[in-house]
Amino acid sequence: MITTEDPDMVRLADALNVRTPRSIAELAQRSGLSADRVEALLGILELDGSAVRSERGWRSIVQ
């Protein structure tokens, strides 16, 4: 579950796609965040069950 308290988390969640995996670089570009920040937040989203990593990139999980 994504917290709305962190605007960076919301921006990243909006940049993720359910069907198309996206690279960290693409997510950084789409969200306007640095690649380091995206990588850190993706770890949180993965632990939270909101995002999953595949060999082609990251995608959102429908909940």
All heavy atoms as TSV, in Angstrom:
chain	resi	resn	atom	element	x	y	z
A	1	MET	N	N	0.845	-1.180	0.000
A	1	MET	CA	C	0.000	0.000	0.000
A	1	MET	C	C	0.890	1.242	0.000
A	1	MET	O	O	1.783	1.378	0.807
A	1	MET	CB	C	-0.893	-0.021	1.242
A	1	MET	CG	C	-1.768	1.194	1.334
A	1	MET	SD	S	-3.155	0.967	2.435
A	1	MET	CE	C	-4.082	-0.249	1.564
A	2	ILE	N	N	0.638	2.137	-0.922
A	2	ILE	CA	C	1.457	3.329	-1.094
A	2	ILE	C	C	1.006	4.408	-0.123
A	2	ILE	O	O	-0.175	4.679	0.008
A	2	ILE	CB	C	1.353	3.846	-2.537
A	2	ILE	CG1	C	1.868	2.767	-3.493
A	2	ILE	CG2	C	2.098	5.136	-2.723
A	2	ILE	CD1	C	1.519	3.020	-4.917
A	3	THR	N	N	1.977	5.009	0.543
A	3	THR	CA	C	1.664	6.093	1.463
A	3	THR	C	C	1.600	7.411	0.701
A	3	THR	O	O	2.426	7.684	-0.145
A	3	THR	CB	C	2.693	6.175	2.610
A	3	THR	OG1	O	2.366	7.299	3.414
A	3	THR	CG2	C	4.104	6.319	2.102
A	4	THR	N	N	0.606	8.198	0.986
A	4	THR	CA	C	0.471	9.495	0.321
A	4	THR	C	C	1.242	10.578	1.062
A	4	THR	O	O	1.225	11.725	0.653
A	4	THR	CB	C	-1.006	9.900	0.208
A	4	THR	OG1	O	-1.582	9.936	1.521
A	4	THR	CG2	C	-1.765	8.935	-0.669
A	5	GLU	N	N	1.909	10.206	2.141
A	5	GLU	CA	C	2.674	11.180	2.902
A	5	GLU	C	C	3.948	11.604	2.180
A	5	GLU	O	O	4.457	12.682	2.420
A	5	GLU	CB	C	3.030	10.612	4.279
A	5	GLU	CG	C	1.815	10.380	5.143
A	5	GLU	CD	C	2.179	9.723	6.455
A	5	GLU	OE1	O	3.351	9.772	6.858
A	5	GLU	OE2	O	1.278	9.159	7.077
A	6	ASP	N	N	4.461	10.766	1.321
A	6	ASP	CA	C	5.699	11.062	0.607
A	6	ASP	C	C	5.375	11.364	-0.858
A	6	ASP	O	O	5.035	10.463	-1.622
A	6	ASP	CB	C	6.654	9.874	0.699
A	6	ASP	CG	C	8.011	10.154	0.091
A	6	ASP	OD1	O	8.174	11.185	-0.598
A	6	ASP	OD2	O	8.924	9.332	0.284
A	7	PRO	N	N	5.468	12.632	-1.255
A	7	PRO	CA	C	5.132	12.968	-2.643
A	7	PRO	C	C	6.026	12.271	-3.665
A	7	PRO	O	O	5.579	11.978	-4.778
A	7	PRO	CB	C	5.284	14.486	-2.706
A	7	PRO	CG	C	5.992	14.888	-1.464
A	7	PRO	CD	C	5.849	13.781	-0.480
A	8	ASP	N	N	7.274	11.974	-3.310
A	8	ASP	CA	C	8.158	11.247	-4.226
A	8	ASP	C	C	7.617	9.844	-4.497
A	8	ASP	O	O	7.693	9.340	-5.608
A	8	ASP	CB	C	9.574	11.148	-3.659
A	8	ASP	CG	C	10.327	12.457	-3.704
A	8	ASP	OD1	O	9.812	13.441	-4.292
A	8	ASP	OD2	O	11.440	12.512	-3.145
A	9	MET	N	N	7.069	9.217	-3.456
A	9	MET	CA	C	6.515	7.870	-3.601
A	9	MET	C	C	5.307	7.903	-4.543
A	9	MET	O	O	5.149	7.012	-5.391
A	9	MET	CB	C	6.099	7.326	-2.235
A	9	MET	CG	C	5.721	5.882	-2.254
A	9	MET	SD	S	7.113	4.763	-2.425
A	9	MET	CE	C	7.808	4.836	-0.802
A	10	VAL	N	N	4.489	8.917	-4.426
A	10	VAL	CA	C	3.324	9.056	-5.290
A	10	VAL	C	C	3.769	9.280	-6.739
A	10	VAL	O	O	3.224	8.676	-7.671
A	10	VAL	CB	C	2.409	10.199	-4.808
A	10	VAL	CG1	C	1.272	10.445	-5.789
A	10	VAL	CG2	C	1.863	9.894	-3.423
A	11	ARG	N	N	4.764	10.124	-6.934
A	11	ARG	CA	C	5.281	10.384	-8.287
A	11	ARG	C	C	5.827	9.114	-8.924
A	11	ARG	O	O	5.592	8.842	-10.105
A	11	ARG	CB	C	6.352	11.469	-8.236
A	11	ARG	CG	C	5.775	12.839	-7.925
A	11	ARG	CD	C	6.809	13.841	-7.577
A	11	ARG	NE	N	7.666	14.155	-8.726
A	11	ARG	CZ	C	8.702	14.965	-8.656
A	11	ARG	NH1	N	9.021	15.560	-7.518
A	11	ARG	NH2	N	9.421	15.212	-9.716
A	12	LEU	N	N	6.551	8.331	-8.141
A	12	LEU	CA	C	7.105	7.085	-8.663
A	12	LEU	C	C	5.997	6.085	-8.962
A	12	LEU	O	O	6.006	5.428	-10.008
A	12	LEU	CB	C	8.115	6.487	-7.685
A	12	LEU	CG	C	8.725	5.161	-8.111
A	12	LEU	CD1	C	9.413	5.277	-9.474
A	12	LEU	CD2	C	9.699	4.668	-7.058
A	13	ALA	N	N	5.026	5.964	-8.083
A	13	ALA	CA	C	3.918	5.041	-8.303
A	13	ALA	C	C	3.159	5.411	-9.574
A	13	ALA	O	O	2.739	4.534	-10.330
A	13	ALA	CB	C	2.979	5.046	-7.098
A	14	ASP	N	N	3.015	6.695	-9.832
A	14	ASP	CA	C	2.358	7.150	-11.060
A	14	ASP	C	C	3.178	6.818	-12.306
A	14	ASP	O	O	2.621	6.618	-13.386
A	14	ASP	CB	C	2.101	8.657	-11.014
A	14	ASP	CG	C	0.987	9.035	-10.050
A	14	ASP	OD1	O	0.213	8.139	-9.631
A	14	ASP	OD2	O	0.894	10.225	-9.707
A	15	ALA	N	N	4.486	6.752	-12.164
A	15	ALA	CA	C	5.367	6.454	-13.299
A	15	ALA	C	C	5.407	4.961	-13.626
A	15	ALA	O	O	5.745	4.577	-14.745
A	15	ALA	CB	C	6.784	6.962	-13.012
A	16	LEU	N	N	5.052	4.119	-12.666
A	16	LEU	CA	C	5.039	2.676	-12.896
A	16	LEU	C	C	3.842	2.293	-13.750
A	16	LEU	O	O	2.808	2.958	-13.721
A	16	LEU	CB	C	4.969	1.921	-11.567
A	16	LEU	CG	C	6.241	1.877	-10.748
A	16	LEU	CD1	C	5.937	1.421	-9.326
A	16	LEU	CD2	C	7.274	0.977	-11.383
A	17	ASN	N	N	3.986	1.207	-14.496
A	17	ASN	CA	C	2.921	0.711	-15.355
A	17	ASN	C	C	2.637	-0.733	-14.980
A	17	ASN	O	O	3.542	-1.476	-14.619
A	17	ASN	CB	C	3.362	0.810	-16.821
A	17	ASN	CG	C	2.254	0.504	-17.777
A	17	ASN	OD1	O	1.879	-0.648	-17.973
A	17	ASN	ND2	N	1.722	1.537	-18.395
A	18	VAL	N	N	1.382	-1.141	-15.070
A	18	VAL	CA	C	1.007	-2.512	-14.707
A	18	VAL	C	C	1.500	-3.515	-15.744
A	18	VAL	O	O	1.970	-4.589	-15.397
A	18	VAL	CB	C	-0.529	-2.622	-14.541
A	18	VAL	CG1	C	-0.944	-4.050	-14.288
A	18	VAL	CG2	C	-0.993	-1.720	-13.415
A	19	ARG	N	N	1.416	-3.165	-17.016
A	19	ARG	CA	C	1.743	-4.115	-18.086
A	19	ARG	C	C	3.181	-4.037	-18.571
A	19	ARG	O	O	3.773	-5.045	-18.935
A	19	ARG	CB	C	0.824	-3.880	-19.281
A	19	ARG	CG	C	-0.606	-4.178	-18.985
A	19	ARG	CD	C	-1.431	-3.982	-20.224
A	19	ARG	NE	N	-2.852	-4.060	-19.881
A	19	ARG	CZ	C	-3.804	-3.708	-20.673
A	19	ARG	NH1	N	-3.540	-3.242	-21.868
A	19	ARG	NH2	N	-5.059	-3.802	-20.301
A	20	THR	N	N	3.734	-2.824	-18.623
A	20	THR	CA	C	5.042	-2.632	-19.237
A	20	THR	C	C	6.116	-2.392	-18.191
A	20	THR	O	O	6.068	-1.383	-17.494
A	20	THR	CB	C	4.996	-1.425	-20.197
A	20	THR	OG1	O	3.933	-1.606	-21.126
A	20	THR	CG2	C	6.312	-1.267	-20.931
A	21	PRO	N	N	7.070	-3.306	-18.065
A	21	PRO	CA	C	8.180	-3.059	-17.137
A	21	PRO	C	C	9.006	-1.856	-17.602
A	21	PRO	O	O	9.208	-1.672	-18.809
A	21	PRO	CB	C	9.012	-4.338	-17.203
A	21	PRO	CG	C	8.119	-5.365	-17.810
A	21	PRO	CD	C	7.181	-4.617	-18.701
A	22	ARG	N	N	9.453	-1.053	-16.659
A	22	ARG	CA	C	10.250	0.128	-16.983
A	22	ARG	C	C	11.555	0.104	-16.203
A	22	ARG	O	O	11.600	-0.317	-15.054
A	22	ARG	CB	C	9.473	1.393	-16.654
A	22	ARG	CG	C	8.244	1.536	-17.527
A	22	ARG	CD	C	7.546	2.841	-17.344
A	22	ARG	NE	N	6.533	2.999	-18.381
A	22	ARG	CZ	C	5.375	3.581	-18.188
A	22	ARG	NH1	N	5.080	4.096	-17.011
A	22	ARG	NH2	N	4.512	3.682	-19.174
A	23	SER	N	N	12.600	0.603	-16.859
A	23	SER	CA	C	13.924	0.655	-16.231
A	23	SER	C	C	13.955	1.775	-15.195
A	23	SER	O	O	13.103	2.672	-15.193
A	23	SER	CB	C	14.994	0.906	-17.285
A	23	SER	OG	O	14.855	2.224	-17.808
A	24	ILE	N	N	14.964	1.732	-14.347
A	24	ILE	CA	C	15.147	2.786	-13.349
A	24	ILE	C	C	15.344	4.127	-14.042
A	24	ILE	O	O	14.777	5.144	-13.621
A	24	ILE	CB	C	16.315	2.441	-12.407
A	24	ILE	CG1	C	15.899	1.272	-11.501
A	24	ILE	CG2	C	16.724	3.655	-11.582
A	24	ILE	CD1	C	16.974	0.750	-10.600
A	25	ALA	N	N	16.105	4.140	-15.137
A	25	ALA	CA	C	16.336	5.392	-15.865
A	25	ALA	C	C	15.027	5.949	-16.421
A	25	ALA	O	O	14.774	7.159	-16.338
A	25	ALA	CB	C	17.336	5.163	-16.995
A	26	GLU	N	N	14.196	5.087	-16.974
A	26	GLU	CA	C	12.912	5.548	-17.512
A	26	GLU	C	C	11.992	6.036	-16.399
A	26	GLU	O	O	11.308	7.053	-16.539
A	26	GLU	CB	C	12.235	4.433	-18.296
A	26	GLU	CG	C	10.970	4.890	-18.987
A	26	GLU	CD	C	10.315	3.819	-19.846
A	26	GLU	OE1	O	10.823	2.680	-19.901
A	26	GLU	OE2	O	9.289	4.146	-20.464
A	27	LEU	N	N	11.982	5.321	-15.284
A	27	LEU	CA	C	11.158	5.750	-14.150
A	27	LEU	C	C	11.643	7.088	-13.587
A	27	LEU	O	O	10.830	7.930	-13.203
A	27	LEU	CB	C	11.160	4.676	-13.061
A	27	LEU	CG	C	10.397	3.398	-13.413
A	27	LEU	CD1	C	10.687	2.307	-12.394
A	27	LEU	CD2	C	8.915	3.670	-13.528
A	28	ALA	N	N	12.952	7.277	-13.567
A	28	ALA	CA	C	13.503	8.556	-13.095
A	28	ALA	C	C	13.054	9.685	-14.017
A	28	ALA	O	O	12.630	10.753	-13.544
A	28	ALA	CB	C	15.024	8.480	-13.028
A	29	GLN	N	N	13.115	9.459	-15.305
A	29	GLN	CA	C	12.706	10.477	-16.269
A	29	GLN	C	C	11.209	10.780	-16.136
A	29	GLN	O	O	10.803	11.936	-16.113
A	29	GLN	CB	C	13.016	10.018	-17.687
A	29	GLN	CG	C	12.618	11.028	-18.745
A	29	GLN	CD	C	12.890	10.518	-20.151
A	29	GLN	OE1	O	13.102	9.326	-20.360
A	29	GLN	NE2	N	12.882	11.410	-21.104
A	30	ARG	N	N	10.391	9.749	-16.044
A	30	ARG	CA	C	8.939	9.935	-15.964
A	30	ARG	C	C	8.501	10.577	-14.652
A	30	ARG	O	O	7.513	11.307	-14.626
A	30	ARG	CB	C	8.223	8.598	-16.133
A	30	ARG	CG	C	8.276	8.066	-17.538
A	30	ARG	CD	C	7.588	6.704	-17.628
A	30	ARG	NE	N	7.511	6.258	-18.995
A	30	ARG	CZ	C	6.498	6.502	-19.806
A	30	ARG	NH1	N	5.476	7.200	-19.383
A	30	ARG	NH2	N	6.502	6.060	-21.040
A	31	SER	N	N	9.209	10.288	-13.562
A	31	SER	CA	C	8.808	10.814	-12.251
A	31	SER	C	C	9.477	12.137	-11.911
A	31	SER	O	O	9.029	12.842	-11.013
A	31	SER	CB	C	9.132	9.787	-11.162
A	31	SER	OG	O	10.537	9.618	-11.045
A	32	GLY	N	N	10.581	12.451	-12.607
A	32	GLY	CA	C	11.322	13.666	-12.287
A	32	GLY	C	C	12.221	13.515	-11.070
A	32	GLY	O	O	12.715	14.496	-10.527
A	33	LEU	N	N	12.450	12.279	-10.655
A	33	LEU	CA	C	13.303	11.993	-9.497
A	33	LEU	C	C	14.667	11.518	-9.974
A	33	LEU	O	O	14.815	11.075	-11.113
A	33	LEU	CB	C	12.659	10.908	-8.622
A	33	LEU	CG	C	11.262	11.212	-8.089
A	33	LEU	CD1	C	10.664	9.973	-7.445
A	33	LEU	CD2	C	11.305	12.364	-7.100
A	34	SER	N	N	15.647	11.563	-9.097
A	34	SER	CA	C	16.966	11.043	-9.443
A	34	SER	C	C	16.911	9.515	-9.486
A	34	SER	O	O	16.058	8.894	-8.833
A	34	SER	CB	C	18.014	11.488	-8.420
A	34	SER	OG	O	17.817	10.808	-7.194
A	35	ALA	N	N	17.806	8.915	-10.237
A	35	ALA	CA	C	17.859	7.456	-10.328
A	35	ALA	C	C	18.119	6.829	-8.956
A	35	ALA	O	O	17.540	5.783	-8.629
A	35	ALA	CB	C	18.930	7.023	-11.324
A	36	ASP	N	N	18.955	7.468	-8.137
A	36	ASP	CA	C	19.222	6.950	-6.791
A	36	ASP	C	C	17.962	6.951	-5.930
A	36	ASP	O	O	17.695	5.998	-5.194
A	36	ASP	CB	C	20.311	7.771	-6.101
A	36	ASP	CG	C	21.685	7.533	-6.690
A	36	ASP	OD1	O	21.892	6.499	-7.356
A	36	ASP	OD2	O	22.565	8.394	-6.490
A	37	ARG	N	N	17.183	8.016	-6.042
A	37	ARG	CA	C	15.938	8.120	-5.263
A	37	ARG	C	C	14.928	7.076	-5.748
A	37	ARG	O	O	14.259	6.433	-4.944
A	37	ARG	CB	C	15.365	9.540	-5.377
A	37	ARG	CG	C	14.094	9.768	-4.601
A	37	ARG	CD	C	14.351	9.832	-3.115
A	37	ARG	NE	N	13.129	10.238	-2.427
A	37	ARG	CZ	C	12.750	9.752	-1.274
A	37	ARG	NH1	N	13.513	8.892	-0.621
A	37	ARG	NH2	N	11.630	10.150	-0.718
A	38	VAL	N	N	14.832	6.910	-7.053
A	38	VAL	CA	C	13.929	5.911	-7.622
A	38	VAL	C	C	14.305	4.521	-7.128
A	38	VAL	O	O	13.449	3.744	-6.697
A	38	VAL	CB	C	13.948	5.961	-9.170
A	38	VAL	CG1	C	13.278	4.732	-9.775
A	38	VAL	CG2	C	13.282	7.235	-9.658
A	39	GLU	N	N	15.579	4.220	-7.152
A	39	GLU	CA	C	16.043	2.893	-6.713
A	39	GLU	C	C	15.698	2.648	-5.244
A	39	GLU	O	O	15.240	1.567	-4.876
A	39	GLU	CB	C	17.554	2.775	-6.935
A	39	GLU	CG	C	18.040	1.371	-6.963
A	39	GLU	CD	C	19.437	1.250	-7.537
A	39	GLU	OE1	O	20.078	2.270	-7.839
A	39	GLU	OE2	O	19.884	0.104	-7.679
A	40	ALA	N	N	15.888	3.649	-4.411
A	40	ALA	CA	C	15.566	3.513	-2.984
A	40	ALA	C	C	14.063	3.314	-2.782
A	40	ALA	O	O	13.644	2.441	-2.005
A	40	ALA	CB	C	16.046	4.743	-2.222
A	41	LEU	N	N	13.269	4.086	-3.478
A	41	LEU	CA	C	11.818	3.983	-3.320
A	41	LEU	C	C	11.278	2.682	-3.897
A	41	LEU	O	O	10.309	2.125	-3.367
A	41	LEU	CB	C	11.129	5.179	-3.977
A	41	LEU	CG	C	11.369	6.528	-3.305
A	41	LEU	CD1	C	10.733	7.644	-4.121
A	41	LEU	CD2	C	10.846	6.543	-1.880
A	42	LEU	N	N	11.881	2.179	-4.965
A	42	LEU	CA	C	11.436	0.904	-5.538
A	42	LEU	C	C	11.610	-0.227	-4.531
A	42	LEU	O	O	10.779	-1.134	-4.470
A	42	LEU	CB	C	12.205	0.597	-6.822
A	42	LEU	CG	C	11.750	1.365	-8.053
A	42	LEU	CD1	C	12.727	1.134	-9.202
A	42	LEU	CD2	C	10.339	0.994	-8.467
A	43	GLY	N	N	12.670	-0.164	-3.756
A	43	GLY	CA	C	12.863	-1.177	-2.717
A	43	GLY	C	C	11.728	-1.171	-1.714
A	43	GLY	O	O	11.239	-2.230	-1.299
A	44	ILE	N	N	11.281	0.013	-1.343
A	44	ILE	CA	C	10.157	0.135	-0.405
A	44	ILE	C	C	8.875	-0.391	-1.056
A	44	ILE	O	O	8.115	-1.128	-0.427
A	44	ILE	CB	C	9.992	1.599	0.048
A	44	ILE	CG1	C	11.209	2.038	0.852
A	44	ILE	CG2	C	8.708	1.779	0.859
A	44	ILE	CD1	C	11.290	3.527	1.113
A	45	LEU	N	N	8.633	0.000	-2.308
A	45	LEU	CA	C	7.431	-0.471	-3.006
A	45	LEU	C	C	7.444	-1.985	-3.191
A	45	LEU	O	O	6.397	-2.632	-3.127
A	45	LEU	CB	C	7.295	0.230	-4.362
A	45	LEU	CG	C	6.931	1.711	-4.323
A	45	LEU	CD1	C	6.926	2.290	-5.727
A	45	LEU	CD2	C	5.587	1.926	-3.656
A	46	GLU	N	N	8.629	-2.543	-3.407
A	46	GLU	CA	C	8.736	-3.998	-3.560
A	46	GLU	C	C	8.403	-4.696	-2.239
A	46	GLU	O	O	7.640	-5.667	-2.209
A	46	GLU	CB	C	10.129	-4.385	-4.033
A	46	GLU	CG	C	10.287	-5.864	-4.290
A	46	GLU	CD	C	11.656	-6.220	-4.832
A	46	GLU	OE1	O	12.659	-5.611	-4.418
A	46	GLU	OE2	O	11.712	-7.111	-5.689
A	47	LEU	N	N	8.942	-4.205	-1.156
A	47	LEU	CA	C	8.655	-4.789	0.157
A	47	LEU	C	C	7.182	-4.645	0.516
A	47	LEU	O	O	6.607	-5.506	1.180
A	47	LEU	CB	C	9.520	-4.132	1.233
A	47	LEU	CG	C	10.999	-4.473	1.203
A	47	LEU	CD1	C	11.756	-3.623	2.217
A	47	LEU	CD2	C	11.208	-5.951	1.484
A	48	ASP	N	N	6.594	-3.557	0.072
A	48	ASP	CA	C	5.188	-3.259	0.347
A	48	ASP	C	C	4.245	-4.090	-0.529
A	48	ASP	O	O	3.042	-4.144	-0.276
A	48	ASP	CB	C	4.980	-1.761	0.097
A	48	ASP	CG	C	3.649	-1.250	0.562
A	48	ASP	OD1	O	3.032	-1.879	1.434
A	48	ASP	OD2	O	3.208	-0.213	0.061
A	49	GLY	N	N	4.777	-4.706	-1.575
A	49	GLY	CA	C	3.950	-5.488	-2.480
A	49	GLY	C	C	3.283	-4.655	-3.556
A	49	GLY	O	O	2.360	-5.120	-4.221
A	50	SER	N	N	3.744	-3.425	-3.756
A	50	SER	CA	C	3.148	-2.531	-4.749
A	50	SER	C	C	3.878	-2.550	-6.083
A	50	SER	O	O	3.368	-2.032	-7.073
A	50	SER	CB	C	3.132	-1.095	-4.222
A	50	SER	OG	O	2.353	-1.021	-3.056
A	51	ALA	N	N	5.093	-3.113	-6.110
A	51	ALA	CA	C	5.889	-3.165	-7.341
A	51	ALA	C	C	6.663	-4.474	-7.373
A	51	ALA	O	O	6.959	-5.055	-6.335
A	51	ALA	CB	C	6.853	-1.984	-7.413
A	52	VAL	N	N	6.960	-4.897	-8.580
A	52	VAL	CA	C	7.729	-6.127	-8.756
A	52	VAL	C	C	8.803	-5.895	-9.820
A	52	VAL	O	O	8.581	-5.167	-10.773
A	52	VAL	CB	C	6.809	-7.315	-9.138
A	52	VAL	CG1	C	6.167	-7.103	-10.486
A	52	VAL	CG2	C	7.556	-8.626	-9.097
A	53	ARG	N	N	9.944	-6.519	-9.596
A	53	ARG	CA	C	11.064	-6.405	-10.542
A	53	ARG	C	C	11.123	-7.666	-11.389
A	53	ARG	O	O	11.004	-8.778	-10.885
A	53	ARG	CB	C	12.361	-6.236	-9.757
A	53	ARG	CG	C	13.589	-6.196	-10.614
A	53	ARG	CD	C	14.871	-6.016	-9.846
A	53	ARG	NE	N	14.783	-6.388	-8.452
A	53	ARG	CZ	C	15.701	-6.097	-7.552
A	53	ARG	NH1	N	16.772	-5.440	-7.909
A	53	ARG	NH2	N	15.566	-6.464	-6.305
A	54	SER	N	N	11.329	-7.472	-12.677
A	54	SER	CA	C	11.542	-8.597	-13.586
A	54	SER	C	C	12.853	-8.348	-14.315
A	54	SER	O	O	13.495	-7.319	-14.109
A	54	SER	CB	C	10.384	-8.714	-14.590
A	54	SER	OG	O	10.426	-7.649	-15.515
A	55	GLU	N	N	13.213	-9.255	-15.184
A	55	GLU	CA	C	14.468	-9.070	-15.920
A	55	GLU	C	C	14.381	-7.904	-16.899
A	55	GLU	O	O	15.401	-7.362	-17.304
A	55	GLU	CB	C	14.862	-10.353	-16.636
A	55	GLU	CG	C	13.775	-10.939	-17.481
A	55	GLU	CD	C	14.059	-12.383	-17.865
A	55	GLU	OE1	O	14.427	-13.169	-16.991
A	55	GLU	OE2	O	13.907	-12.685	-19.049
A	56	ARG	N	N	13.177	-7.471	-17.254
A	56	ARG	CA	C	13.001	-6.345	-18.182
A	56	ARG	C	C	12.784	-5.008	-17.484
A	56	ARG	O	O	12.744	-3.981	-18.163
A	56	ARG	CB	C	11.842	-6.635	-19.116
A	56	ARG	CG	C	12.128	-7.812	-20.030
A	56	ARG	CD	C	11.083	-8.036	-21.073
A	56	ARG	NE	N	9.791	-7.494	-20.715
A	56	ARG	CZ	C	8.638	-8.045	-21.013
A	56	ARG	NH1	N	8.593	-9.167	-21.672
A	56	ARG	NH2	N	7.504	-7.481	-20.671
A	57	GLY	N	N	12.594	-5.011	-16.169
A	57	GLY	CA	C	12.398	-3.747	-15.449
A	57	GLY	C	C	11.383	-3.893	-14.332
A	57	GLY	O	O	11.088	-4.986	-13.873
A	58	TRP	N	N	10.856	-2.758	-13.909
A	58	TRP	CA	C	9.917	-2.700	-12.788
A	58	TRP	C	C	8.521	-2.418	-13.300
A	58	TRP	O	O	8.327	-1.652	-14.245
A	58	TRP	CB	C	10.325	-1.571	-11.852
A	58	TRP	CG	C	11.551	-1.857	-11.069
A	58	TRP	CD1	C	12.845	-1.636	-11.463
A	58	TRP	CD2	C	11.623	-2.413	-9.773
A	58	TRP	NE1	N	13.706	-2.038	-10.483
A	58	TRP	CE2	C	12.986	-2.516	-9.416
A	58	TRP	CE3	C	10.667	-2.846	-8.856
A	58	TRP	CZ2	C	13.414	-3.008	-8.202
A	58	TRP	CZ3	C	11.097	-3.345	-7.627
A	58	TRP	CH2	C	12.456	-3.427	-7.321
A	59	ARG	N	N	7.541	-3.033	-12.632
A	59	ARG	CA	C	6.149	-2.733	-12.972
A	59	ARG	C	C	5.320	-2.706	-11.693
A	59	ARG	O	O	5.700	-3.238	-10.662
A	59	ARG	CB	C	5.587	-3.712	-13.995
A	59	ARG	CG	C	5.508	-5.126	-13.539
A	59	ARG	CD	C	4.937	-6.028	-14.635
A	59	ARG	NE	N	4.852	-7.395	-14.152
A	59	ARG	CZ	C	3.860	-7.866	-13.409
A	59	ARG	NH1	N	2.850	-7.103	-13.080
A	59	ARG	NH2	N	3.875	-9.127	-13.008
A	60	SER	N	N	4.169	-2.087	-11.810
A	60	SER	CA	C	3.232	-1.969	-10.704
A	60	SER	C	C	2.455	-3.264	-10.539
A	60	SER	O	O	2.266	-4.016	-11.507
A	60	SER	CB	C	2.284	-0.802	-10.988
A	60	SER	OG	O	1.340	-0.670	-9.949
A	61	ILE	N	N	1.971	-3.509	-9.345
A	61	ILE	CA	C	1.124	-4.666	-9.058
A	61	ILE	C	C	-0.295	-4.154	-8.832
A	61	ILE	O	O	-0.507	-3.229	-8.057
A	61	ILE	CB	C	1.601	-5.404	-7.790
A	61	ILE	CG1	C	3.023	-5.908	-7.950
A	61	ILE	CG2	C	0.643	-6.534	-7.430
A	61	ILE	CD1	C	3.189	-7.005	-8.958
A	62	VAL	N	N	-1.266	-4.767	-9.484
A	62	VAL	CA	C	-2.665	-4.391	-9.256
A	62	VAL	C	C	-3.095	-4.990	-7.941
A	62	VAL	O	O	-2.908	-6.171	-7.700
A	62	VAL	CB	C	-3.561	-4.926	-10.403
A	62	VAL	CG1	C	-5.010	-4.625	-10.123
A	62	VAL	CG2	C	-3.130	-4.353	-11.724
A	63	GLN	N	N	-3.659	-4.127	-7.086
A	63	GLN	CA	C	-4.129	-4.636	-5.778
A	63	GLN	C	C	-5.581	-4.335	-5.571
A	63	GLN	O	O	-6.123	-3.420	-6.034
A	63	GLN	CB	C	-3.337	-4.009	-4.649
A	63	GLN	CG	C	-1.909	-4.447	-4.669
A	63	GLN	CD	C	-1.120	-3.927	-3.479
A	63	GLN	OE1	O	-1.474	-2.919	-2.881
A	63	GLN	NE2	N	-0.063	-4.593	-3.149
